[in-house]
Amino acid sequence: MNYLSTRGHADRKRFCEILLEGLAPDGGLYLPETYPQVDTATLAAWRTLPYNELAFEILSLYIDDIPAADLKAICAKTYTAEVFGTDEIVPLRELEDGVYLEALSNGPTLAFKDMAMQLLGNLFEYELARRGAELNILGATSGDTGSAAEYAMRGKKGVRVFMTSPDGRMSPFQQAQMFSLQDANIHNIAITGVFDDCQDIVKAVSNDLGFKRKYRIGTVNSINWARLLAQVVYYFAGYFQATASNDKPVSFTVPSGNFGNVCAGHVARMMGLPIQTLVVATNENDVLDEFFRTGVYRVRAAVDTHETSSPSMDISKASNFERFVFDLVGRDPAKLRQLFVDDLGLTGSFELSADPAFKQAAERFGFRSGRSTHADRLAMIRDTEKRFATLIDPHTADGLKAAREQLTPGVPMVVLETALPIKFAATVVEALGEEPARPKKFEGIEALPKRVVQLPADAEAVKAYIAQHCD
Ligand SMILES: *Cc1c(COP(=O)(O)O)cnc(C)c1O
């Protein structure tokens, strides 16, 4: 399998070549040349597989430069009941007739990013050892991504993580999760400033090409194809649990920010998994809902990006969206460049409203969308607790709200649960007046010793710290 860039000006590459890369050199995102097709007989054979074997079957359709036995071992080591809490890995729970929650957040950091990041950690370690190389991951986080990356890379050979976060601005639980890690290869850097300062530092360091090469700086951001691929697996696993046979369609609703999660659903659907509808759920930051309603994609300025109670969906633009639009415009790189380079570059938006391609988003690709507000989230958390004795987090609440607006009788609706309520306790307390339960392994973590350094919002200071800790 070869990978091409959405912008059409990069060499075709194989999986392990793009594994450690971010954007393609032409600024585009990597996608497989074709989507492997899965027929009913294959679905039948996969239906009864344990999760790690299902992951191997799907991954091996996209990865032909890792020997099968090695890839199988990597999947087996990644998706264990010990790490993800249950044998099913992503158990489905029926809320009411035909509406399900698929639990994706029982991994080490209690959010769905573990599903992909844990695999990425093992793939990185494998590939770096094979090349005799090292990688220093530099990132910026306001919570979920940073902790998922650290828990995935801790103790991994050949990898160091330098994770910047805005000093004092993460929730105490999130700070404790990250800063309590004592592994020598994990470096927490609290920046005196806000999240944007952290992102600017990462950009400045990455733009210093000499430094970047010398210190082998890489990232684990959500545009990484391996992360997206890992997420395709749980759409299949959810489908099998929601159906008794392979001729029944299922719909999914996905709490969305950077469009990585739902884009994996799109890939699963393109492979032939019988998905009827993919519902993109947003909060007040509704760039994506606006697009699917109107055909206008309008990137927001930082000042127009709201801080909400589902913060992991607070985005101004959706970094994986270009992958879907590439398929939407018939995989025409010239048209894609027109939209993402010319139009977005000039005006910060593009418009497909009158384009026949836009109709296909719903008709051919099955996309719908929904939007919710803080009040909606509170209402959904209360309602779900009251009627089904089930506690959900604010992101999952965004999903459930959008899902209820898109139900089709007879078609199961699977809502992806993207975080556990304990991660966003303040909003749950606001809704219900009580603290969500905390898994045993996280009891008292706020009191553990913290491993973190404070640095000013200055790229030079961060570079000096990295240089100092690289041998
Ligand atoms: C990252 C995240 C999302 C958004 O996922 P995308 O892949 O960026 O669309 C939703 N909910 C939670 C809890 C997250 O951590």
Ligand as a Chemical Component Dictionary entry (heavy atoms), coordinates in Angstrom:
data_LIG
# 
_chem_comp.id                   LIG 
_chem_comp.type                 NON-POLYMER 
_chem_comp.pdbx_formal_charge   0 
_chem_comp.three_letter_code    LIG 
# 
loop_
_chem_comp_atom.comp_id 
_chem_comp_atom.atom_id 
_chem_comp_atom.alt_atom_id 
_chem_comp_atom.type_symbol 
_chem_comp_atom.charge 
_chem_comp_atom.model_Cartn_x 
_chem_comp_atom.model_Cartn_y 
_chem_comp_atom.model_Cartn_z 
_chem_comp_atom.pdbx_ordinal 
LIG C1 C1 C 0 -9.767  14.766 21.207 1  
LIG C2 C2 C 0 -11.124 14.612 21.768 2  
LIG C3 C3 C 0 -12.285 14.806 20.983 3  
LIG C4 C4 C 0 -12.223 15.244 19.533 4  
LIG O1 O1 O 0 -11.701 14.257 18.682 5  
LIG P1 P1 P 0 -11.188 14.635 17.212 6  
LIG O2 O2 O 0 -10.523 13.404 16.716 7  
LIG O3 O3 O 0 -10.211 15.774 17.395 8  
LIG O4 O4 O 0 -12.359 15.038 16.400 9  
LIG C5 C5 C 0 -13.520 14.581 21.568 10 
LIG N1 N1 N 0 -13.642 14.231 22.867 11 
LIG C6 C6 C 0 -12.553 14.044 23.657 12 
LIG C7 C7 C 0 -12.753 13.679 25.081 13 
LIG C8 C8 C 0 -11.253 14.224 23.139 14 
LIG O5 O5 O 0 -10.186 14.044 23.928 15 
# 
loop_
_chem_comp_bond.comp_id 
_chem_comp_bond.atom_id_1 
_chem_comp_bond.atom_id_2 
_chem_comp_bond.value_order 
_chem_comp_bond.pdbx_ordinal 
LIG C1 C2 SING 1  
LIG C2 C3 SING 2  
LIG C2 C8 DOUB 3  
LIG C3 C4 SING 4  
LIG C3 C5 DOUB 5  
LIG C4 O1 SING 6  
LIG O1 P1 SING 7  
LIG P1 O2 DOUB 8  
LIG P1 O3 SING 9  
LIG P1 O4 SING 10 
LIG C5 N1 SING 11 
LIG N1 C6 DOUB 12 
LIG C6 C7 SING 13 
LIG C6 C8 SING 14 
LIG C8 O5 SING 15 
# 
